[in-house]
Amino acid sequence: MEIDQLKLAIKELQEEEAKSLLFHVLLRVNLLRETAYSETEFISDIKNVYEMVFKISRERSESSQHREFHMTHILFGDSPAGSLKYALKKMGAFKKEKVISFWDMFSVGPVWKLHEKAGQQARFEFMQKVMNDEHDDFRDYQKNFYETMDQIVSIPEDVPITIWVAENAHEQTGLRYVLHLLKNKTNDIKVINSTKMFTEKFNRPDIEYFAIKTGEIIPEKLQVIYEESKAEASLSQHERKGLEEEWAALADTDETLRIWQNEKIKSVREDYYDQYMINTAKNLQIERKRAEEPEAYMKSARLIGEVIGHLDQYMGDTFFEYRLRKLIEKGVFEMEGNVKAMRYYSVRLKG
């Protein structure tokens, strides 16, 4: 029965693939609610997601076989990597093009001397504080960081590289770090700005959507962007050197948060968004009072979701949950429950 095959296919999904599929289902629900995206388009796209699960399962064994690659793609996050893998499969290119995913959030945490052991250790110590580590996420994070670095520096010099970035501090910082790792290699390197290409190709007068991160773009549109980008020029030596110099400047900073402003990376203090979170909580408490909600405390996930939902930056929920815990420690918020994980506690402003 197909339902049994579906259960098996879902069980075999890797975490990055499962997260990518779930994200694209929820994104389409959001588009259906808030834009002119039609129910017909919604049903068609959900059918594509359904078929994607089976296709990934069918090609699992093939993807693990040793082979030579004609192209290596580097992306920053599980969701965009999963989407691109699916797009490559649709293009018939998956067997010849490798996808490397950097599992990190480069807008958060120190990047001081990150290309050296001392800087890596400083970053790991900070990120261990940020992660509310219920499921050994930090240990996996540290392991994946080094494995990804090794994959990048091990790319053969005759294999061209495509780096995917969007208009956010996370992916733009990651781009500069990766180019530093590759600075002594002669590979042909192309950078695809997914935000700009998405806007050029898909925005219409009745639907204007700004893709803050590459992971927001569905596989079918990533495929179009990739095919269109093949005519674009690779980075010149001058451009590479300029981005490498920007990395050197970033690697000399002490700040632990970065934002994207006027097409530049700006380093700021980690409490940069604290007041914004406080103001968001005030507004939510007013709304809750008007709605006569009985609970005195709001779920921490609701507050953090509201903060992220109205922000044109990309830091991820882990960072904002970390700052919420800091504000609890300072007595700005009161809480009930257990802060071992976001879902276990609720908060309200003190006083």
URWOMO-V92921 format. One record per pair of residues at least 12 apart in sequence whose ideal C-beta (glycine too) atoms are under 8 Angstrom apart, sorted by the first residue. I is the first residue (numbers start at 0). J is the second residue. D is the distance in whole Angstrom. If there is no record, write none. Layout:
I/J/D
I/J/D
//
This chain:
4/53/7
5/52/7
5/53/8
7/56/7
8/52/5
8/53/6
8/55/7
8/56/4
9/52/6
11/55/8
11/56/5
11/59/6
12/52/7
12/55/7
12/56/8
13/81/8
14/77/7
15/77/3
15/78/7
15/80/6
15/81/5
15/100/6
16/55/6
16/81/5
16/84/7
18/77/5
18/78/6
18/81/7
19/77/7
19/78/5
19/79/8
19/80/8
19/81/3
19/82/5
19/85/8
19/214/7
20/48/6
20/51/7
20/52/7
20/81/7
22/78/5
22/214/7
23/44/8
23/48/6
23/82/7
23/217/6
23/218/8
24/45/7
24/48/6
26/215/7
26/217/8
27/41/6
27/44/5
27/45/7
28/41/8
30/208/8
34/206/5
34/208/7
35/205/5
35/206/5
36/206/7
44/217/7
47/219/7
51/85/5
51/218/7
54/85/7
54/88/6
55/84/8
55/85/7
55/88/8
58/88/6
58/93/7
61/94/7
62/93/7
62/94/8
66/94/6
66/95/8
68/95/6
68/96/6
68/97/4
68/158/6
69/95/5
69/96/6
69/158/7
69/159/8
70/92/8
70/95/7
70/96/4
70/97/7
70/158/7
70/159/6
70/160/8
70/161/6
71/96/7
71/97/5
71/98/8
71/99/6
71/154/5
71/158/5
71/159/7
71/160/5
71/161/7
72/96/6
72/97/7
72/98/5
72/99/7
72/160/8
72/161/5
72/162/8
72/163/7
73/99/5
73/101/7
73/151/7
73/160/6
73/161/7
73/162/5
73/163/7
73/177/6
74/98/7
74/99/7
74/100/5
74/101/7
74/162/8
74/163/5
74/213/6
75/100/8
75/101/5
75/103/7
75/105/7
75/163/8
75/164/7
75/169/6
75/170/5
75/173/4
75/174/8
75/213/7
76/100/7
76/101/8
76/102/7
76/169/8
76/170/8
76/212/7
76/213/7
76/214/5
77/100/6
77/102/7
77/214/8
78/214/3
79/100/8
79/163/6
79/193/8
79/212/7
79/213/4
79/214/4
79/216/7
79/221/8
80/98/5
80/99/8
80/100/4
82/213/8
82/214/7
82/216/7
82/217/7
82/218/5
82/221/5
83/98/6
83/163/7
83/218/7
83/221/6
83/225/8
84/98/5
85/218/4
86/218/4
86/219/7
86/221/5
86/222/4
86/225/7
89/218/7
89/219/8
89/222/6
90/222/6
90/225/8
90/226/8
99/147/6
99/150/5
99/151/6
100/147/7
101/147/5
101/173/6
101/177/7
102/139/8
102/140/7
102/143/4
102/144/7
102/147/7
103/140/7
103/144/6
103/173/7
104/169/6
104/314/7
104/315/5
104/317/7
104/318/7
105/168/7
105/169/5
105/170/7
105/172/4
105/173/4
105/176/7
105/257/7
106/167/7
106/168/4
106/169/4
106/172/6
106/256/7
106/257/5
106/258/7
106/259/8
106/312/7
106/313/6
106/314/5
106/315/8
106/318/8
107/126/8
107/129/7
107/169/8
107/255/7
107/256/6
107/257/8
107/314/6
107/315/7
107/317/8
107/318/5
108/122/5
108/125/5
108/126/5
108/129/7
108/255/6
109/121/5
109/122/5
109/125/6
109/253/7
109/254/8
109/255/5
110/122/7
110/172/6
110/176/7
110/249/5
110/250/6
110/252/7
110/257/8
111/250/6
111/251/7
111/252/6
111/253/6
112/250/6
113/176/6
113/250/6
114/176/7
114/179/5
114/180/7
114/246/8
114/250/6
118/250/7
119/144/8
123/137/8
123/141/6
123/144/8
125/255/6
126/140/7
128/321/7
129/317/6
129/318/6
129/321/4
130/317/6
130/321/8
131/317/7
131/320/6
131/321/7
131/324/8
131/338/7
131/339/7
131/340/6
131/341/7
133/339/6
133/340/5
148/180/7
151/177/6
151/180/5
151/181/7
152/180/6
152/181/8
152/184/8
154/181/8
154/184/7
154/186/6
156/184/5
156/185/5
156/186/6
157/186/8
158/186/6
159/186/6
159/187/4
159/188/7
159/189/7
159/233/8
160/181/7
160/186/5
160/187/7
160/188/5
160/189/7
161/188/8
161/189/5
161/190/8
161/191/6
161/225/8
161/228/8
162/174/6
162/177/6
162/178/8
162/188/7
162/189/7
162/190/5
162/191/7
163/190/8
163/191/5
163/193/6
163/213/5
164/190/6
164/191/7
164/192/6
164/193/7
164/213/7
165/192/7
165/193/5
165/194/4
165/210/6
165/211/6
165/212/5
165/213/5
165/215/8
165/313/8
166/192/7
166/194/4
166/195/7
166/211/7
166/259/6
166/262/7
167/211/6
167/212/6
167/259/5
167/312/6
167/313/4
168/257/4
168/258/5
168/259/4
168/264/5
168/265/8
168/312/7
168/313/7
169/212/7
169/257/8
169/313/5
169/314/7
169/315/8
170/212/7
170/213/7
170/313/8
171/259/6
171/264/6
172/249/6
172/257/6
172/264/6
174/190/7
174/242/7
175/242/5
175/243/7
175/245/5
175/246/4
175/249/6
175/264/8
176/246/6
178/239/6
178/242/5
178/243/6
178/246/7
179/243/6
179/246/4
179/247/8
179/250/8
182/239/8
182/243/5
187/233/5
188/233/6
188/234/5
188/239/7
189/228/7
189/231/7
189/232/8
189/233/5
189/234/7
190/234/6
191/224/7
191/225/7
191/228/5
191/231/8
193/210/6
193/213/4
193/216/6
193/221/7
193/224/6
194/209/7
194/210/5
194/211/7
194/213/8
196/224/5
196/227/7
196/228/7
197/210/5
197/216/6
197/220/7
197/224/7
198/210/8
200/220/7
200/223/6
200/224/7
200/227/7
201/220/6
209/311/8
211/311/6
211/312/8
211/313/6
212/313/5
245/264/8
249/264/7
249/266/7
252/266/5
254/266/4
254/267/6
254/268/6
254/269/8
255/268/8
255/269/5
256/268/7
256/269/5
256/271/6
256/314/7
256/318/8
258/271/7
258/312/5
259/312/6
259/313/8
269/322/7
270/322/7
270/325/8
272/306/7
272/310/8
272/314/8
272/319/7
272/322/7
273/322/6
273/325/8
273/326/6
275/306/7
275/310/8
276/302/7
276/306/5
276/319/7
276/322/6
276/323/7
276/326/7
277/326/7
277/331/7
277/348/7
279/302/7
279/305/5
279/306/5
279/309/7
280/297/8
280/302/6
280/332/7
280/346/7
280/347/8
280/348/5
281/348/7
283/297/6
283/301/7
283/302/6
283/305/6
284/297/7
284/347/7
284/348/6
294/345/7
295/347/6
296/333/8
296/334/7
296/335/5
296/345/4
296/346/6
296/347/5
297/345/6
297/346/6
297/347/6
298/342/8
298/345/5
299/320/7
299/323/6
299/334/8
299/341/5
299/344/5
299/345/6
299/346/5
300/316/8
300/341/5
300/342/6
302/323/7
302/346/6
303/316/5
303/319/5
303/320/6
303/323/7
303/341/7
304/316/8
306/319/5
307/319/7
316/341/7
320/341/5
323/346/7
324/338/6
327/346/7
330/349/6
331/348/7
331/349/6
332/346/5
332/347/7
332/348/6
332/349/6
333/346/7
333/347/6
333/348/8
333/349/5
334/346/5
//
